[in-house]
Amino acid sequence: MQVTPFGSASFERNLFIFLKLIQSSGSFQGGVQGWTSGTVFDGFRSNESEFQRGMTWHRRQLLGMAGGAETSFTKAQPVLSQLCKCVEHLGPAGSGSQMKLAVNLPLAIYWNTLAEAMSLLKGSGISAETAISLLTDSSGGPNVLKNRGQVVIYTLNGTDQPGTFDLAGLLKDLELSLKQAEVVGSKLPIAEVSGENYRKAIADGLSNFDGSSLTRHLLSE
């Protein structure tokens, strides 16, 4: 298999051809979503539920989480290896999707907790720049601050920024997590409250903005 640079026009063309071939064969169903923003093959699976996976950003590269038959994973691995910094085969069909929800849930909740953390600084004179810088370097700072710290600062200073993983996407995964919790018999009380906050922010027109817009929205209440 010829390897082409990730993100290049030739790679995108080869990826598109690959997807069309496996779709036309009847072995798989799915598609490419938001290629330029980094969300690829979300919810891709075979007719026989052979193979599922989720992909998410990991240090500005893709982290692949695969679930399905070993034979199906082996067939897909050459393409996945080009897309991803690393790919983990996690088990049977569905396990990749479950892991993706587990990865994205803490991020969806984080923008709520950041608002509570920032609320403690009211009246202190500490700027958003200083607070985010210190949080980024602390044990309480998630990777998203390292990758998008300036976006968060702009947002907290009053200018909402377009999101690669926006409020609509965060709420979608949060609601999927709540549904999955029902299936496995778990309770997600923090996620339930977070979902209410997302719905309010989206109702106020923040659907397409960065997750930190939820933080700003909560601080403005």
N, C-alpha and C positions, 0 to 999 in steps of 0.2 A: 504493500500500500504506500503510495507516495505521500509524504508528509508536506503540508503547506502551512505557512505561518498562520497562527491563530489571529483572527480578525481581518485577514487579508481578503480581497475580493475573490480570489481563487478558492480560498478555504470556504467562504460562505457559499460559493456556487457548488463546490463538491458536497458540502453538508446538505444543501437543498436537494441535490440529486440523490444523495443517500437516503434522505427521508422519503422522497417520492418513490424510490425503488421499494423500500420496505413497506410503504403504505400500499402500493399497487399489488404487492405480493399477497396481501391479506394477512400478513403475519403481525403487523403492528397497526396501531391507530394513534394519531397525535399530530403535532405540528410545532412550529417554531413561533414563540411569542417574544416580542420585545428584544430581538437579537442585539440591537445596539445598546440596550440598557442592561443586558446581562441575565435576563430570565429566559432560559432555553429549555425546550421540551417539557414544560411544566405539565405533569400528569400524563406522561407518555406511557402507553401500555399495550400489550398484545391482546388480540381477540380472546386468547385462551388464558388471559391474565398471567402470561409467562414472565413478563418483565415490566417493572415499574421503577422510576427513579425520580429524585428531586435534585435540583442544582441550586446552589446559592453562592454568593460571593464569599471568598475566604482570602483576606489580605489582598483585595482587589483582583483576585483570580477566582476561577470557579472551583468549587468543591463538589465532587460528584458523590451521590449517595444512591446506590443501586440495590434493587431488590428483585429477585426472580430466579429462574433456573440458571444453573451454572453455564449451560451451553449457550443460552441467550446472552448472558453477560459476556462470555468469551467472544461472541460474534460482534457485539457492540463496542468492546473495549478499545479497538484501534481508533475509532472516532472519539470516544469519550476521553481517551488519553490526550488527544489534541485539545479538547475543550477544557480540560480540568487540570489543576495543579496536582490533584490526587483524586482517585476514585476508590470508594470502599464498597465492596459487595457485602451487604448487610444481612442477607438471608432471603426468605421467600418473597413472592410478590406482595407488595404493600409495605414492606419494611422500610424501603427507601423513602416513600412518602411520609411514613410515620416519623422517621428521623428528621426529615425536612421541617415538619411542623414543630418538632422538639427544638430544632435550631432557631426557628424564626419566632417562636412564642416569647422567649426572654427579651428579644429586641422590641417586639410590639409592646410589651409591658414596660420596657425601660423608659420610653418617652413619657409615660405617666409618672414614674418614680423620679425622673429628672426634674419634673415640674415641682414635686414636693421638696426635692433637695434645693432647688434654686429659690423656693419660697423662704427657706431658712435664712437667705442672704438679704432679704428686704431690709432696707435702712442701713446696711453695712457699708455701702459705698464700693463694694467689690464689683468690678465690671464683669460682663459676660465673658470677655476675652480671658481675664485672669481665672475665673471660675472654671471654664472649660479646659483651659491649659492645665490647671492643677488636677482636675478630674481625669483628664486624659492620661496623666502620668501616675495616677494613683491606682490602687488595687480595685477601686470602685468604677474605673473607667472601661467600658467595653471597646472592642475593636472599632466599632462604628465611629467613635470619637477620633480615633487615629486617622481614619480614612476620610471623614467628612466634618472634622472639627470646625473648619471655617464656615461651612454651610450652617452649622448649628449656631455659631456666633452671629452670623448675619440675621438668622431667623429670630434669635432671642433679642436682637437689637431692633426688631420690628419689620424686617423685610423677608417675607416668606419666600422660600426657594423651591424651584421644581424638584421633585423627588424621583430618583431612580427606583426606589422602593417606597412609593408614596403612601398616603394614609389609606387610600382605597385598597391597595395591595396588602397593607398590614392588617386592615380589618378583615379582609378575605381570609387570610391565613389564621387570624385569631378565631374567626367563626368556625373554620374547619377544625381547629384544635378543640373547640368546645364540642363539636359533633363527635370527634374522635374520642374525647373523654367520656361521652355517654356510651359509646360502643365498648370501651374497655373498663367502664365502671369507676372512672376517676372523677374527682371534683376539682374545678378550677375557679375558685371564688375571686381571685385577683384578676384573672382573665375576663370574667364576667363584668366586673366593674370597669375594667379597661375598655371593653367593647362599648359600653354605654358612653364613655368619653369620646371614643372615636366617632360614634354615630352623631354625637352633638357637633363635633368639629366639622365633619363632612357636611352636615346640614347647613353649616355656616359658610360653605363654599371652599373648604380646604382639601377636597378630595385628592387633587393632583400634586399636592405639595409634600415636601420632605417630612419624615416622621417628627422632626423637632418642631414642626408647626403645631402639633398636638401639645407639646410642652408649652409653647408660647400661648396657645389658646387657653390652656388650663390656668396659666399664671395671670391671664387677663380677666378671669372671672371674679 
